[in-house]
């Protein structure tokens, strides 16, 4: 079993010194900002990139949020300059994911909530490049489940462990009985009398999963799947990267990660305005 990749802080535990590792995190709530256009880019490259955004917008308008067959456009056949231009036109949003497996995936939400860039990486470079529109790319949840199991063998109890076994029993029972779409079961570790030994035992017992998420919408949040199916560790950080809230959630994916229907509707409106702006700019 892989060790759990991040330590957890709660009442009675040590002060967390580790800073977030993947990207620099902002200190305030993220707000929508229009992406930029490279005015020096080849006009043919810009025109091709604009066309992809138009295709994406049309597909989003025709799709019902949450329905099967979410809009996906394969960008891999496009020329690298066009793919780079699309990245610039969509910008970088609040949520980033690293998904282990074959291929390793890097998923980045764009500035348009619910619009995602999905890159699959292998030893010889990028082998998957997709833009998709949905609550969360299906690969993330599928990989999290594939890298987990329903039954865990609890390790031997070290000295100092008090409440972790009861928490682990509760989580294991909930995970075993969980069915897709059930209401999330959340254990707030910050409010429990947990010793450092308790936190270490939980991390060892749950193990590390395959999906790591950084969300920077309302503060800084890191979400990590565990080796227990449908079980996630969620940590919220303050402005100096100290954990202020730590929970374990039994759910498909914690609510902080996927885009909501209202966000998606706003993104259709904003992307439509952006496409109109690009058309007017190109025609001028």
Secondary structure, DSSP 8 states (H G I E B T S, - for coil): ----SS----TTS--------SS---SS----------TTS-HHHHHHHHHHHHHHHHHHHHS-TT-SS--EEE-TTS-HHHHHHHHHHH---SEEEEE-SSSEEEEEE-SSTTEEEEEEEETTEEEEEEEEESSS-HHHHHHHHHT-BS--------TT--SHHHHHHHHHHHHHH--TT---EEEEGGGS---HHHHHHHHHHH-EEEEEEEE-SSSEEEEEEESBTTEEEEEEE-TTS-EEEEEEEESSS-TTTS--HHHHHHHHHHHHHHHHHHHHHHH-
